[in-house]
């Protein structure tokens, strides 16, 4: 009972420590568990949807239609599910509605509200488009001059993210929607477009199937599941989120655990005289161990409870944002049991181990020495002969006499610096990428026009090129093979070796070289996405372009690989906007579109970095404030004596709290390289999925910005701590019988 009362008194006396440790523990648990919950929720929701609706593995278009009677034989011979999809697109002002016929085998429509199609004049429509454009269930919807009855809201799985075209930079379910009508109703419409959806039941036969379709029906476009922004991009964003938090969440949590454990060990060590007194009174080792283990359990358990409570609201808010990039879909939070258990067990285990190690060391010391507090005072004797000014001497003595507290502050400042530097470095790299690298994405061009089929004449002007998507064995990443005519000014680029480009050579962009681990002079094998024919080349040199994965060569070389006439082309790049009939185009992109696409690709990293920065600021404020409070509490009698000696409030504050100032520069220099290393890890993780590589480098402005931000945060922390100093009562402190 006596020990329990002592624990309560100690808790009240060191309330700032327990609050700070609890809050830091709660923040890291909330961040870690919440982020993984969002990632798992997204992954499970989309996988369940895609499995239930029998989502396609790929979609493709052909020059010739596959006869309906041949589909069954293809399914049997190649172990696939194959289905033709017909559609037509309606434009109304700045909105588009793409009308599909209902499918029977693949990409089965999921009804979220209302009823499925049961009559020939029934129609389903996607939820976001309907709400944004005032279409309600039961309304009459005119499509192609015929009235349809809206029987429900739906989600078409191959349009889970509402990109109107594959080349769009951002999904918009309010301006672009999908409607589904019966097959018979669609058959009555004229001039419908079509494509094929395929699901491979035997992956080994997929290559043979693709070769056969190309040779027999002339494959014009093939888009695999992973390369489809309407489906694969959703799961990729979930994986990106998990990759981001996998890199730094454990690091931040470990730093918080270390800081809290160090402060906790110092708190127990300060109780050495109390431990000696209790040992002299006959308390057993087991009782003392459990008593001081409770010191560790308080912040860990409180932090666990607060973190577990906070991670759900945090995950819900994060989910609201992440699911905005998909069509309306119902989901329920999926908390990862493994992550939650690890996150909740790590603080109490670590804190308790720290307390046990310290108490064991104390109990190995002779009781008489503990009661006398021996082992201290060496620093004061060492500095007694020094000729330093009193203020400097006092600061150095404070730092050296309290190594645990000094080391804790060092780690806290380093952690805050790391978080601030990561945010600053990544933001600088992001701005550099947008302003300096993206403008070179089109190799000097401003506009890009992709045709639905190969063209033989160019009445539109500027530069006609081959631009073909290629695959690489044992890799899910693709690149584009570019074939240009000699004299094309837009293809001039700087090589890593400094040598000028030679027409007819094979030049790989730095983005592709990093993605496929290729060096100058290496052999590189790839295959045509349409014909599946393999080609091997020797890379002449690497050109500087971290935005797009390309291999650039002469038009004649590409024509030979494609077995096409050298005069043909399928893409035009230009510096000015061209007037090309829209019905001929499959892609119409500008440099601004690439910029928007880049911003979209890095949206998750940008949000996460803001969170990291906030966590860094909180770590600095809480740790510095806690330690400053401990310094004031420990020096209450010294503060009172200084007041008696005539020192003013500002002089006392500088003398008592300024010892921290000497540690801040070392903490900043420690955290800076950690921030650089962590930034590079995050950039590399993003490059694995986006194929775009940012350059992480420390600039003078970034260095000064880091100093400024950490300095402002530290100053704010000290100002808050200074309020505690003014509350010290001189008379009461001098009356106290302190140890």
N, C-alpha and C positions, 0 to 999 in steps of 0.2 A: 504493500500500500504506500510506503514511504517513497519507493522508487517511482511509483505512478504519479505521486504528487510532484516529484522532482521533474518528471517528464513534462507535466502540464506547465510548470513554471518555466522550464527551458523553452517550450514551444511558444509561450507568450513573449518571452524575452527575445527570441530569435524569429519573430513572426515574419519579418521581411525575407529571411532566408527561405522559410518554408513556403511562403507565397510565391517567391520567385522560382524556386525549384519546381513547385507544382505547376505553375503556369508554363514554364519552358517545356516540361515533360508533356503537358497536355497539348501544347502547340505542335510538337513534333509527332506525337501520336495521331493527332487530328490530320495533319498534313499527309503523313505516310499512309495511314489506313484509309483516309478519305480518297486520296488519289487512286490507290489500287482498287478501291471499291468502284469508283467511276469506270476505270479501265475494264474490270471484270464485268460490270453491268453492261457496258457497251458490247463487249465480246459475246457474252451469253445471249443478250437480246438479239443481236444481229445473226448469230449462228443459229439460234432457234427459229428465227423468221426464215432464214435461207433454207434450212433443212425442211421445215414444214411446207414451204412453197415449192420445193424441188427446184432451187435456183440453178440456172445454166452454169456450165463451166466456161463457156465462151459463146460469143455471137459472131456471125460472119455474113457478108454479102457476096453474091455471085453474079457474074455477067449473064449466065443463063439460069433459068429457074429449074430446080430439081423436081422432076415429075413426081406427083403424089404417090404413084405406084412403086417408085424406086426407094422411097423413104423407109419402108418396112424392110427391104433387103439390106439397105445400108445399116440399119439398126441391128439386124441379125448378124451380118458379116463382121461388123467392127465393134460390137458390144457397146452400143451407144443408145441414147434417147435423143431423137431429132424431131424438131417441130418448127414449122414455118410460122412466122408472125407477120401479120399485115397491119398497116397503120396509115394514117393520113394526118396532116397537121393543119390546124386552123389558126389563123392570126386575127386578133381583135385589138387594134391599137397597139399598146406596148405589152400585150399578153399573148401567150401561145397555149393552145390546148391540143395535145397529141392524142388522137383517138385510135385505140387498138381493138382488135377482135379478141374475144375471150379465148384463153388458152386451155388446153386439156391435159397436157403432159408436163410441161415445164413452166416456170415463172407463174405459178398459180396465184391469182389475185386473192388478197386477204381483205375481207370486209371488216372494217373497224366499227362502223355504225350503220344500222339499217339492215337491208336484206340483199342476198345475192341476186344475180340476173335470173329471172324465171320466164320473162316474156321477150318477144322480139323487139319491143320498143323500150325495154328497160336499159338504163345506163348507170354505171358506177363512175364516181369522180374522186380524185384525190382530195384529202381533207383540207390542206392548207390553201389550195387554189379555190376550193369551194367557199371557204369562210372569207377569204380575202375579196372574192368577187361576188359575194352575196347569193350563192347558190345553195339552197336548202333541200333537204330530202323531201320528195313529193313535188318539187318544182318541175316545170316543163322546160327542157333544154333543147334548143334547136341546133342540130348538127347536120351540115350539108343539105339544108333545106327541109329536113324532116324533124318532127317533134319527138323527143325521147323523154321518158319518165325517169327522174333521178330516184333510184331505189335505195341508194346508200353511198357512204364514203368508203374509199378503199385505199389500199397500198399495193402497188405493183412491184414485186421484189427486185426486178432488174432495174427499177427506177426508185430505189430506196433513198437515193440522194438526187434531188431534182436538177440535174444538169440537162439542159435542152440539147446540147451537143457535147461530144467528148472533149472538144477544144475549149469549152467555156471555163472561165477561171473561178466561178463561184456558183453554188447552187441557189436557186431562188424558187421555192415552191409556191410563192404567192403570184408570181408573174408567169410561171410555166407550170402547167398541170397535165395530168393524164386522165383520159376517160376511157372506159371499157364498155363495149357493146357486144351483142351476140355475133357469132360467126355469120349467121344468115343475113343479119342486117349489114354487116361489113361487105359481104359478097355482092350486095345490091349497089354498092358505091363503085364508081369508076376511078381509074388512075390511082390505085393504092400502091404504096411502096411496100417492100417486104425485106425481111432478113431471116436468118435461121438461128435458132438456139440449139445448142448441143450440150449434152452431159455425158461424160466418159465413164462407163462402168468398168472398163479395163484400160488403164492409162497407157499400157504398153502398145495398144493398137491406135492410139490417138495420132501418131505421126503418119502411119499408113493411111488413115482416114483423110487427114488433111492433104496429103499428096494426091490422093485419088480425086478429091473434090476440086483441087486446083487444076489438075490435068483435064478433068471431065467437064466441069462447069465454070471454071475460070474465077477463082476466089479473088475478090477485089479488096476486101478489108476483113481483117480478123482481129478481134479484141478479146483477149483472155480475161478471166475473172480478176486477177490481180491488177491488171492494167485498166480496169473499168472504173472510172471515178464515181459511178453511180452505186457501186457495190464494194469493190475491194478497197476503195479509199476510206470507207467507214471503219473497216477493221484495221486498216493501216493507222488511222488516227488513234484508235484504242491502243495499238501496239506502241505508237510514238509516245503516248502519255505514260505508259508503263515503263518505257525505256528511259524517259526523262527522269521520273521519280526513282527508278532503280539506281540511277547514277548518283544522285545527290541526297535523296531522302535519308538513306542509312548514314551518310556522312554527317548531315546536320544532326541526326538523332544521336550519333556517337559523340559528337562534340558537346551536345547538351548533357549527355550522360556523364562525360568526363568532367565538365565544369561542375556539375552538381555533386559528383562523387568527390572531387577535390575539396570543395567547400565543406562537404559533410565530414571528410577526414579531418579537416582543420577544426571543425566544431567539436569533434570527439577529442582531438588532441588537446584542445584548450581545457578540457575537463580532466586533465591528468591529475590535478590535485584532488578533485572530487573522486576520481577512481581510486587514488591512494587512500583517501579517507574511508571510502566504502569497503575497500579490501581490509583496512585496519579494523573496521567494525565487524568483520567476519562474514561479509557477503561472499557467497561462492562465485566461482568463475562463470558457471552456467547462468546464474541470475544476472550478472553484469552484462554478459553477452546478449541475452535476450532484451535487457533494458536498452542497450545502445543500438541494437538492431532495430528497435522501435523508432529511433531517431531517423533511420533510413527509410523505414516503411511509410512514415507519414507523408513525405513529399511524393514518393513513388505511387502510393495507393491513391492519394488525392489527385495526382496528375493523371493516373490511369483512368480514374472515374470521369474527370473532366474531359480528357481526350476522347474516351469512348463515347461520351455524350455529344461532344462537339463534332466528331467525325461524320456523323449521319447528316446534320444540317449542312455541313461543308460539302459533303458528297452530293446532296440533293441540289444545292445551288450550282455546283460544277456540272452535274448531269443536265440541268436545264440549259446550260450554255452549250455543252457538247452535242446534245440531241437536236439543237437548232439547225445543225447542218444536214439533218435527215428529214425525210417526209414524216408526218405525224405517226408516231408509233408508241404503243403502251409498253412500259417497262417497270420493273421493280428492282430496287437496289439489291445488289448481290455482294455481300460483305465476304471478303476472303478470310476464312477461318484461320488459315495458317499465318497470314500477315497480322491479323488481329492478335492472335495468341503470342506471336513473337514480339510484337510491339508492346503488349501489356506485361510480358514477363521480363523483358530486358531491363527496364528501370529498377524494379524491386530487387532483382538478382544482383545487378551491378552495384546498386547503392548499399545493399546489405553486405556484400562481399567486402566493399570498401570499409564499412564500419567494423566488420569482424577483423579485418587485417590490422586496422589501427588499434582496436581494443586489445588484441593479442599482443601487439608490440608493447603497449602500455603495461600489460599485466606481467610481462617478462622483466620489467624494470623493478628494482628494489623499492619496497613500499616507502622507506624513509626518504629515498630520492624523489619519489613522486610527491610526498607531502611537502618537501622542501622546494620542489620545482627546480631541482638541479639540472644541469645540462644547458642552461640558458646563460646569457650574459657574455658569451665569448665574443660576440660581434661588438658589443659596447667596449670591451677591453681592447679589441683590435683597432677600433677607431678613436680610442681615447687620446692617443698621442697625435692624431691628425691635426692639420692646420686649416681645415676647410671651414668655410663660414657655417654658422650654426644651422641655417636653413638647409644647406646642402647636406650637412652631417646628419641632421634629423631625418631627411628623406631617405638617405642611403641606409641608415640604421633601420628605418621602418621597412624598407624593401627586403633587406637581408634577414631581418629578425622574423619576418613573416613570409617565408618562402612559398608556403602553400597558397596563401592569399595572392601573392605576386604572380605565381604561376597560373592561378585561376583567372586573374585579370588578363594575363598574356593570352591565354587560350580564348577567352571571351572576345577580346579585341581582334584576335586573329580570325575567329569565326565570323564576326561582323564584317571584317575586311574582305574575307573570302566571298561572302554573299554579295556585298556591294560591288566588288571587282567583277564577279561573274556577270552580274546584271549590266555593268558598264561596258565590259569587254564584248559581251554578246551583242549589246545594242550597237556598239561601234561597228562590229563585224557585219551586223545586219544592215546598217545604213550604208556601209561600204559596198556590200553586195548589191543593194538596190540601186545605188547611185553610180557605181563604177563598173560592176560586172554585168548586171542585167542589160545596160545599153549595148553591150557587145554580144548579147545572146543570139541575135540574128546575123552575126558576122558582118555588121555594118548596115544591114537593112532596117527599114522601119515597118514594113508591112509584109505579110506572108499570105499567099492564096494557095490553098490546096484543092486540087480538082478531084472529082469523083472517079475519073478514069484518065488514062494517059492521053495526052494531047500531042499532035504532030506539028501544028502550026501555032505561032505566037503573034496574034494581031494586037495584043494588049500592051506590049513594050516591056522594058526592063529585063530581068535575068530569069530565064527558064532553067530549072534544075531538076535532077532526080532527088527525091527525098523519101527513102524507104525505111520502115521500121524493121530492125533485125534483132534476133535473139541469140543468146549465148548458152551453150550447154552447161548444165549444172548451175545455172544462175537464173533467178527470177527477174533480173534487171534487163531492160532493153536499151538499144541505142539506135540512132538514125544514121543511115548511110547516105551521104550527100555527094552527088555528082554534078560538077559545074563546068561551064565552058571556059576555055582559055581566054584570059583578058577580063574576066569578071572582077570588077573592082571590089565588090562586096565580100569576096573570099580572101582578101589579103588579111593575114593575121600574124601575130608575133609568136614565134616558137620559143620553147624553153632553152634551146641550144643557142638561139640568136641567129641561126642560119635562115635565109629567106626560103619561103615555100617554093618548091619546084613542081610545076604542073605535071600531073601524072603520078605523083607520089601519094602514099597513104598517110594522112595526118590525123591523129586522134586528139580530141580535146582533153584538157587536163582533168575534167570531171569524169570522162569515160575511163581515162588511164587510172585514176584513183579507184574507181568503182570496180574495174576488172583486174587491177594490179598489173598494169602493162607499162613497160619501159620502152624507150627509143630502141629500135632494132629488134624487138621481140616479134615472134610469130603470134598471130591472133586469128582464131577460128570462130566463125559465126554461121548462122543459118537464116535463110529467108523465111519470114513469118508466114508467107502465103504458100510457097512451093515446098518449104522445108529442105531446100537444097543447101548444102554446106559449102563454105568457101574459107580458104586460109590465105592471109596476107602477111606481109612484113611491114611493121609500123615504121615509117620513115622518120617521123619526129612527133613531138607533142606540142600542140598549140595552146596558148593560154585562154582558157574558157572554162570557168568553174560552174557555169549555169546549165549547159546542155551537154548530154552525152552523144557525141557525134564522131563519125569517121568521115573525113573529107578527102575526096580524090577527084580525078577527072571524070567527065561525063562518059567518056568512052569506056573507062574501067567499069563503071556501074552498069552501063548498057550491056557489057559482056557478062557480068554477074547475073543480070536479070534476063538475059537473052532477048533484049529489045533493041529497036533501032536507036542509034545515037541521037537522032534528031528529036526523039520524043522527050516528054517531060511530064511531071505531075504536080509541080509546085512552081510558083513565080514569087521571087522576092524583089522588093522594090523600095526605093526611098520615098516615093510619093504614092498616094492612094490611087488605085486603078479602078476603072469601070468595067467589071467582069460580071456577066449574068449570074445571078444567085443560084439558078438551077444547075449550073455547071460545077459549083463549089461544094466541097465537103468541109472546108476550113477557111476562115477569114479572120486572121489574127494580126494584131499590131504589137508594137513594143510595149505599149501600155497594158495590153492583155498579159504579157509575160510578167510585168511588174505586179499586177493584181494576182496572178497565179503564184508568184513567189511569196507575196504577203499571206496568201491563203495557206501555203505549204508550211510556213513557219508560225502560224497563229498560235499553236499550242505552246511552242517554246517561249513565245513572247509573254503569254499569260503566266506561265510557270515562273519566268524570271521575275516578274513583278511580285509574285508570292515569295520567292527566295529573298528579294530585297527587303520586303516587310519583315520577314523572319530575322534577317540580319540586324535590322534596326532594333527590333524587340530584344534580341539577344544582348546587344550592346547596352541598351537602356536598362534592362533588368539586371544584368550581371554587374555593371558599373554601379548602379544604384544600390544593389544589395551589398556589394563590398564596401562602398562608401559608408553605408549605414553601419556595417560591422566595425569599420575603422572608428567612426564617431562613438559607437557604444563602448568600444574597448579603451578609448582615450578620453572618457568623460572627466576623469579626475585631472588629466593633463590639461584639458581644455579649461577647466575651472582655475587651475594654477596659473595658466597663461593669462587669464582674465585678471587675476589678482596682481600679476606682475605688470599689468598695464597694456597688454596687447589688445588691439582693436579687433572688431569682428572680422574684417577683411583679412587682416594679418593672420589671425588664427585659422581662418578657412584655408588660406594659401599654405600655411605651415602643416596643417593636419591632412588636407586632402591632396596637396601637390605631389605627394610621393607617387601617386598614380600616373602623373604626367610623364615620368621617366620611362614607364613601362609601355605607354601607348605607341611610341615609334617602333619599338621592337615587335609589338603585336601586329602592327600594320605591315612591317617587312616580312613577318612570318606568314601572314594571311595572303599577301599579294601573290607569291608563286603558287600557293594552293588554289587561288582563284583562277589563275591562268591555266593551270592543269585541268581544273574542273570544267572550265569553259571549253577547252579543246575536246574533252570527253563528250560534252553535250553536243558540240558541233559535229563530231564524228558520228554520234548516235543518230542525229537528224539526217546526215548525209547517206546513211545506210538505206533510208526509206525514200528520201526526196531525190537523191542523186545529185544534189547541189551542195557545193563545198564552200563554206565561209572561211575566211582567213582570220584567225585569232591572233592579234598582236597588241602589245602594250605600247600605247602612244604617250607622249608627254601630257597631252590634254587629259587622257584617260587616267594617268597617274595622279595628276593634280586634282582631277575630279574625285578620285577615290579618297585622297587626303582630305579634301574639303568635306565630303559627305561623312566620313568617319569622324572628322574633327567636330562637325556640327552636332552629330549624334552624341559624341562623348561630352561636349560642352553642355548640351541639354541634360544629359544624365547627371552631371556634376551640379548643375543649377538646382535640379530636383533634390539632390542629396544635401545641398547647402541649407535647405529648409530644415532638415533634421538638426543641423548644427546650431541653429538659432534657438532651438527648443531646449537645449541643455541648460539646466538650472544650476548655477555656480554653487549656491549655498547648500542645496540638497546633495550635490555630488561630493562636496568636501565633508559632509556629515557621514557619508556612507563608509562602512568598514569594508573596504574592498580588499580582495586577495592580492 
